[in-house]
Amino acid sequence: MENQTSQSLYQALWNSADILRSKMDANDYKSYLLGMVFYKYLSDKMLFFVAETMEEETDNLTEALETYRKYYDDPETHKDLIDVVKSEMSYAIEPDLTFTALVNEINMGQFQLESLAQGFRNIEQNDEIFVNLFEDIDLYSKKLGATPQKQNQTISAVMKQLAVLDVAGHDGDMLGDAYEYLIGQFATDSGKKAGEFYTPQPVAKLMTQIALLGREDKKGFTLYDPTMGSGSLLLNAKKYSKEAGTVSYFGQELNTATYNLARMNMILHGVPVENQHLHNADTLDEDWPTQEPTNFDGVLMNPPYSAQWKADAGFLQDPRFSAFGALAPKSKADFAFLLHGYYHLKLDGGIMAIVLPHGVLFRGNAEGKIRQHLLEEGGIDTVIGLPANIFFNTSIPTTVIILKKDRTDRDVYFIDASKEFDKGKNQNIMTDAHIQKILDAYQSRKDMDKFAHLASFEEIKENDFNLNIPRYVDTFEEEEVAPLTEIATNIKETNAKIESQTKELLGILNQLKGKTPEAQEELSAFLNQLDL
């Protein structure tokens, strides 16, 4: 069922995007699409809840809306019903502003854009968790059409396409599925790096499972992602924790539109309000969180690669960076992100997983200094080389670095998983079997031929604290040498083939005639040189 629903979700998004893509950049229209999908989700969920509460359960939205209107318009039941809905949902949408009612108006040619804008405003005012949630969706944008009438037509057309979606009953990561689909399909339409807000599911699975390993039963697990994008990396914890309802999510995102998507994503996943701690700001510029808790059981990060940052000398006094005696270069913030995450990692049992480009493993100068310091204090536990071309926005191979603060040893385990993928049409794909192979190796910490190696601190020191994976895992495959008799047979066969093809060629050449005496003379000289 899930797959079928996903297919219809993708089809409806594709059709809706078709309406918008001629008018605006992919980065703009994903906000409209996902905002409206989210509004439909809130609306449908509420209608089904009302029908169930009033013991008139149905899976038909029109019937659910009729039930809602009946009790909403009845002065006897109105207040109690709204109280129940608000206490359960944290919001209530008027019957006339539900997505279902608005689509009915569209079909009758009576829809006004203001009704949807009012619906958005009402949701935002219902509860602090919804404040400014739809702020990136400008329903009166000239991009939608030059006149109010054209804007109305565009939004109406999109809503009609989305009306077929069973979003309330969709299994799995609804907004995440939609978001990943949009990035995958439309990344090429977008001038910006469309992939930077989403970590591919296989990589997210691997990182989350490592962070939760042996702690799946822990109640009140705290997870932090300082570059959270749409929140999908954090939300993977729901799949692997047996106490998913008690996990607390801490996340920060610089881009406001993406931050709002993460908030929607949390709500779509039913994360209790008290377990969501999301922040919209620049992670490197100013530390967050600074109020308790400031250290976490798990830190997961897929920061923007080789980003610019201020790197002002004042940061050397910042407790996140001061112990390392150097700052990440201005043009490559990779180590600044890594140290920020590491700073927020719990001392006892905390596990951090971060994805970065391979350069962090071997670049010198300030980065070399920071890397050496981390290795000397045993902070780097494991280095995993991932295949190339598995991310949306870059084809370069990346590495997952696992960090811990409470290690007694300073060895580093290297896994070369660069060959662990299936070839896809546009991207390479890591399957569950590939991920399992990496996890098994990670847990065993054993040497495995051409795949994994446990390097002692002395070995790393001899390599000048360079962590480039090929220095530690030799994946060189010697070519098999064929037996001499086989080589002799091949030579004979090749010679015979050359002889027969030469004869054929000569036969053709001998039929050539020069058109002039000079040309004939030249041709004869050429054939003589070939010993014919």
C-alpha positions in Angstrom: 0.0 0.0 0.0 2.8 2.4 0.9 4.4 2.2 -2.5 1.1 2.9 -4.2 0.5 5.9 -2.0 4.0 7.1 -2.7 3.5 6.8 -6.4 0.3 8.8 -6.3 2.0 11.3 -4.0 4.8 11.7 -6.6 2.4 11.8 -9.5 0.4 14.6 -7.9 3.5 16.5 -7.0 4.9 16.1 -10.5 1.6 17.4 -11.9 1.5 20.3 -9.4 5.1 21.2 -10.1 4.4 21.3 -13.8 2.0 24.1 -13.1 4.6 26.1 -11.1 7.9 25.2 -12.8 7.3 27.4 -15.8 6.8 30.3 -13.4 9.6 30.0 -10.9 12.7 28.4 -9.7 12.5 25.0 -8.0 13.7 26.5 -4.8 10.6 28.7 -4.7 8.0 26.2 -5.8 9.0 23.5 -3.3 7.9 25.9 -0.6 4.5 26.4 -2.2 4.0 22.7 -2.8 5.1 21.4 0.5 3.3 24.2 2.3 0.0 23.2 0.6 0.6 19.5 1.1 1.1 20.3 4.8 -2.0 22.4 5.0 -4.0 19.5 3.4 -2.4 17.1 5.9 -3.5 19.3 8.9 -7.0 19.7 7.4 -7.6 16.1 6.5 -6.2 14.8 9.9 -8.6 17.2 11.7 -11.6 16.2 9.7 -11.0 12.4 10.2 -10.4 13.1 14.0 -13.8 14.9 14.2 -15.6 12.2 12.5 -14.1 9.6 14.8 -14.7 11.6 17.9 -18.4 12.1 17.0 -18.6 8.3 16.3 -19.3 8.9 12.6 -16.1 7.5 11.3 -15.4 7.6 7.6 -12.6 7.5 5.1 -14.4 10.0 2.9 -13.3 13.6 3.3 -16.6 15.1 2.0 -18.6 13.0 4.5 -16.2 14.0 7.3 -16.6 17.7 6.4 -20.4 17.3 6.5 -20.1 15.8 10.0 -17.8 18.6 11.1 -20.2 21.3 9.8 -23.1 19.8 11.5 -21.5 19.8 15.0 -19.6 23.1 14.3 -22.8 25.0 13.4 -24.8 23.6 16.4 -24.5 26.0 19.4 -25.0 23.0 21.7 -21.8 21.2 20.5 -19.7 23.9 18.9 -17.6 24.9 22.0 -17.0 21.4 23.3 -16.0 20.1 19.9 -13.5 23.0 19.3 -12.0 22.4 22.7 -11.5 18.7 22.1 -10.0 19.3 18.6 -7.6 22.0 19.9 -6.4 20.0 22.9 -5.7 17.0 20.6 -4.4 18.8 17.5 -3.1 22.2 18.9 -5.2 23.8 16.1 -8.7 23.9 14.7 -9.6 25.0 11.1 -13.1 26.4 10.4 -15.1 24.1 8.1 -15.1 26.7 5.3 -11.3 26.9 5.3 -10.6 23.2 5.3 -8.7 22.0 2.2 -11.7 19.9 1.2 -14.1 22.9 1.4 -11.7 25.1 -0.6 -11.4 22.5 -3.4 -15.2 22.3 -3.5 -15.2 26.1 -4.0 -12.6 25.8 -6.7 -14.7 23.2 -8.5 -17.7 25.6 -8.4 -15.6 28.5 -9.5 -16.1 30.4 -6.2 -12.6 30.1 -4.7 -10.9 33.2 -3.3 -7.2 33.1 -2.6 -7.8 35.1 0.6 -9.5 32.0 2.1 -6.3 30.0 1.9 -4.3 32.9 3.2 -6.7 33.2 6.1 -6.4 29.4 6.7 -2.6 29.8 6.9 -2.9 32.8 9.3 -5.4 31.0 11.6 -3.1 27.9 11.9 -0.1 30.2 12.7 -2.1 31.9 15.4 -3.4 28.7 17.0 -0.3 27.7 18.8 3.3 28.8 19.2 4.5 25.7 17.4 2.9 27.0 14.2 4.1 30.6 14.4 5.3 31.9 11.0 5.2 28.4 9.6 3.8 29.5 6.2 5.8 32.8 6.0 7.7 31.7 2.8 4.5 31.1 0.9 3.5 34.4 -0.8 0.1 33.6 -2.3 0.1 37.1 -3.9 3.4 36.8 -5.6 3.7 38.1 -9.2 5.5 34.8 -9.9 2.2 33.0 -9.7 0.6 35.4 -12.2 0.5 39.1 -13.2 -3.0 39.7 -11.9 -4.9 38.5 -8.8 -7.1 36.5 -11.1 -4.1 34.7 -12.6 -2.6 34.0 -9.1 -6.0 32.6 -8.1 -6.0 30.3 -11.1 -2.5 29.0 -10.5 -3.1 28.1 -6.8 -6.5 26.6 -7.8 -4.8 24.4 -10.4 -2.2 23.2 -7.8 -4.8 22.5 -5.1 -6.9 20.5 -7.6 -3.9 18.3 -8.3 -3.1 17.8 -4.6 -6.8 17.1 -3.8 -6.4 13.4 -4.8 -3.7 12.8 -2.2 -4.4 10.6 0.8 -1.9 12.5 3.0 -3.4 11.7 6.3 -3.1 8.0 5.6 0.3 8.1 3.9 2.7 5.6 5.5 6.2 6.6 6.4 8.1 9.9 6.0 5.4 11.8 4.1 7.0 15.2 3.8 10.4 13.6 3.6 9.3 11.4 0.7 7.8 14.4 -1.0 10.9 16.5 -0.4 13.3 13.9 -1.5 11.2 13.4 -4.6 11.2 17.1 -5.4 14.9 17.4 -5.0 15.6 14.3 -7.1 13.3 15.4 -9.9 13.9 19.1 -9.9 17.4 19.6 -8.6 18.4 20.3 -12.2 15.8 23.1 -12.4 17.3 24.8 -9.3 20.1 27.3 -9.6 21.0 26.6 -5.9 22.4 23.4 -4.7 19.1 21.6 -4.3 20.6 18.7 -2.4 22.1 20.6 0.5 19.0 20.4 2.6 18.6 16.6 2.3 20.8 13.7 3.2 20.1 10.6 1.1 18.3 8.0 3.1 21.0 5.3 2.9 23.6 7.6 4.4 21.1 8.9 7.0 20.3 5.3 8.0 24.0 4.4 8.4 24.7 7.4 10.5 21.6 7.1 12.7 22.2 3.4 13.4 25.8 4.0 14.4 24.6 6.8 16.8 22.0 4.6 18.4 24.0 1.3 18.4 23.4 -0.5 21.7 21.2 2.4 22.9 18.0 1.6 21.0 16.2 1.0 24.3 17.4 4.2 26.0 14.6 6.4 27.2 15.0 10.2 26.6 17.7 9.9 24.0 18.9 13.4 23.0 19.8 14.0 19.3 21.4 17.1 17.9 21.9 18.3 14.3 23.3 21.8 14.0 22.8 21.9 10.2 19.5 20.1 10.1 18.1 21.1 6.7 14.6 19.6 6.5 15.1 17.5 9.6 15.1 14.2 7.9 18.5 13.1 9.4 17.2 13.7 12.9 13.9 11.9 12.2 15.6 8.7 11.3 15.9 8.1 15.0 12.2 7.2 15.0 13.0 4.1 12.9 15.8 2.8 15.1 14.9 3.8 18.6 12.5 1.4 20.5 11.6 4.4 22.7 11.0 6.8 19.7 8.3 8.7 21.6 10.8 9.8 24.2 13.6 11.0 21.8 14.3 14.8 22.0 15.3 16.5 18.8 17.6 19.6 18.8 18.2 21.2 15.5 19.4 24.4 14.0 19.1 25.7 10.4 20.3 28.9 8.8 17.8 29.0 5.9 14.3 30.1 7.2 12.3 28.4 4.4 14.2 25.1 5.2 13.8 25.6 8.9 10.0 25.9 8.4 10.1 22.7 6.4 11.9 20.9 9.3 9.1 22.2 11.7 6.5 20.8 9.3 8.4 17.5 9.1 8.5 17.1 12.9 4.7 17.8 13.1 4.0 15.4 10.2 6.0 12.7 12.1 3.9 13.2 15.2 6.9 14.4 17.3 5.4 15.7 20.6 5.7 19.5 20.9 7.8 19.2 24.1 10.4 17.0 22.2 11.0 19.5 19.4 13.7 22.1 20.0 14.4 23.8 16.7 16.3 27.1 16.1 16.7 29.3 13.0 20.2 30.9 13.1 23.8 30.6 11.9 25.4 27.6 13.7 29.0 28.9 13.4 28.4 32.5 14.1 26.9 32.0 17.5 26.8 28.9 19.6 23.5 27.1 20.2 22.2 25.7 22.4 23.7 27.4 25.4 20.9 26.6 27.8 20.7 23.1 29.3 21.0 20.5 27.8 24.0 21.6 25.8 25.6 18.2 25.3 23.9 15.3 23.6 23.8 11.5 23.3 24.0 11.7 19.6 25.2 14.3 17.1 24.4 13.9 13.4 25.6 16.3 10.8 25.7 16.7 7.0 27.0 20.3 6.8 27.4 22.3 3.6 30.8 21.2 2.2 33.7 23.6 2.0 31.5 26.6 2.9 32.8 30.1 3.6 32.7 31.3 7.2 34.0 34.4 9.1 37.0 32.7 10.8 37.7 35.9 12.7 40.5 35.8 15.3 37.9 36.2 18.0 36.8 32.6 17.4 40.1 31.4 18.9 38.6 32.5 22.3 35.3 30.6 21.5 35.2 27.4 23.7 34.1 25.3 20.7 37.4 26.0 19.0 39.9 27.4 21.5 41.4 24.0 22.6 42.6 23.3 19.1 44.9 26.3 18.6 43.8 26.9 15.0 40.7 27.8 13.1 39.2 26.1 10.0 40.2 28.2 6.9 37.9 31.0 5.8 37.1 29.2 2.5 36.5 25.8 4.1 34.3 25.6 7.2 34.3 21.8 7.3 36.4 21.6 10.6 34.5 24.5 12.2 31.3 22.5 11.8 32.9 19.3 13.0 34.3 21.0 16.1 31.0 22.6 16.9 29.3 19.2 16.8 32.1 17.6 18.8 31.8 20.3 21.5 28.2 19.4 22.0 28.8 15.7 22.3 28.3 14.0 25.7 31.4 12.9 27.5 30.0 9.5 28.5 28.9 7.4 25.6 28.1 10.2 23.2 28.5 9.3 19.5 28.8 11.8 16.6 28.6 11.0 12.9 29.4 13.7 10.3 29.6 13.5 6.5 32.3 15.6 4.9 34.4 15.6 1.7 37.7 13.6 1.8 39.9 16.7 1.9 39.4 16.9 5.7 41.3 13.6 6.0 44.5 14.9 4.6 44.7 18.7 4.0 47.5 20.4 5.9 48.1 23.7 7.7 45.3 24.7 10.1 43.2 21.6 9.2 46.2 19.3 9.8 46.8 20.9 13.2 43.1 20.4 14.3 43.1 16.8 13.0 46.3 16.0 14.9 44.9 17.5 18.1 41.7 15.4 17.7 43.7 12.2 17.0 46.0 12.9 20.0 43.0 13.1 22.3 41.4 9.9 20.7 38.4 11.8 19.4 38.4 10.2 16.0 37.0 6.7 16.3 36.2 5.5 12.7 36.6 6.8 9.2 34.2 5.4 6.5 34.8 6.1 2.8 31.5 6.3 0.9 30.9 5.7 -2.8 31.0 8.7 -5.2 27.8 10.1 -6.7 25.4 9.2 -3.9 24.4 12.8 -3.0 22.1 15.1 -4.9 24.4 18.1 -5.1 27.8 16.6 -5.6 29.3 13.6 -7.4 32.4 13.6 -5.2 33.0 10.8 -2.8 32.4 11.7 0.8 33.5 10.3 4.2 31.5 9.6 7.4 33.7 10.4 10.5 32.7 8.9 13.8 33.8 10.8 16.9 33.7 9.9 20.6 35.0 11.7 23.7 35.4 8.9 26.2 37.8 6.5 24.5 40.7 5.0 26.3 42.4 4.1 23.0 43.6 6.3 20.2 43.4 3.8 17.3 41.3 4.6 14.3 39.2 2.1 12.3 39.1 2.6 8.6 36.4 1.2 6.3 36.6 1.6 2.6 33.0 1.3 1.4 33.6 3.2 -1.9 32.6 0.1 -3.9 29.4 -0.6 -1.8 26.8 0.6 -4.2 24.5 -0.4 -7.1 24.6 1.8 -10.2 21.5 4.0 -10.6 20.4 6.0 -13.7 21.6 9.4 -12.3 23.0 8.4 -9.0 24.7 5.5 -7.2 22.5 3.7 -4.6 23.6 2.1 -1.4 21.2 -0.7 -0.4 20.4 -2.1 3.0 22.9 -5.0 2.4 25.7 -2.4 1.7 24.8 -0.6 4.9 24.7 -3.8 6.9 28.1 -4.8 5.7 29.6 -1.5 7.0 27.7 -1.8 10.3 29.0 -5.4 10.8 32.6 -4.2 10.2 32.1 -1.2 12.4 31.0 -3.4 15.3 33.7 -6.0 14.8 36.6 -3.5 14.4 38.5 -6.3 12.7 40.9 -6.1 9.7 39.1 -7.2 6.6 41.0 -7.7 3.3 40.6 -4.8 0.9 37.7 -3.4 3.1 38.7 -2.5 6.7 41.8 -1.9 8.9 42.3 -0.9 12.5 45.3 1.5 12.6 47.2 2.0 15.8 48.0 5.5 16.9 51.7 4.8 16.1 50.8 3.9 12.5 48.8 7.2 12.2 51.6 9.2 13.7 54.1 7.6 11.2 51.7 8.9 8.5 52.0 12.4 9.9 48.3 12.2 11.1 47.2 11.9 7.5 43.9 9.9 7.4 43.6 9.3 3.7 41.9 5.9 3.5 44.1 4.3 0.8 47.1 4.7 3.1 45.4 2.2 5.5 43.1 0.0 3.3 44.8 -1.5 0.3 42.1 -2.2 -2.3 44.6 -2.9 -5.1 43.6 -6.0 -7.1 46.4 -7.9 -8.9 45.5 -9.0 -12.3 45.4 -12.8 -12.7 48.3 -14.0 -14.8 47.1 -16.4 -17.6 49.0 -19.7 -18.1 51.7 -19.6 -20.8 49.9 -22.2 -23.0 46.8 -19.9 -23.0 49.0 -16.9 -23.9 50.6 -18.8 -26.8 47.2 -19.9 -28.2 46.0 -16.3 -28.0 49.0 -15.1 -29.9 48.5 -17.7 -32.6 44.8 -16.8 -32.9 45.6 -13.1 -33.1 48.3 -13.7 -35.7 46.0 -15.8 -37.8 43.3 -13.0 -37.6 45.8 -10.4 -38.6 47.0 -12.5 -41.6 43.5 -13.1 -42.9 42.4 -9.4 -42.4 45.7 -8.3 -44.1 44.9 -10.5 -47.1 41.4 -9.0 -47.3 42.8 -5.5 -47.1 45.4 -6.2 -49.8 42.8 -7.6 -52.1 40.9 -4.4 -51.8 44.0 -2.2 -52.3 45.0 -4.1 -55.4 41.8 -3.2 -57.0 42.5 0.5 -56.7 43.5 2.4 -59.9 44.9 5.9 -60.1 42.8 8.4 -62.0 45.9 10.1 -63.5 49.4 8.8 -64.3 50.8 10.7 -61.3 48.2 9.2 -59.0 48.9 5.7 -60.4 52.6 6.1 -59.8 52.0 7.2 -56.2 49.7 4.3 -55.6 52.3 1.8 -57.0 55.0 3.2 -54.8 52.7 2.9 -51.8 51.9 -0.8 -52.6 55.6 -1.5 -53.1 56.4 -0.1 -49.7 53.8 -2.6 -48.3 55.8 -5.4 -50.0 53.1 -6.3 -52.4 
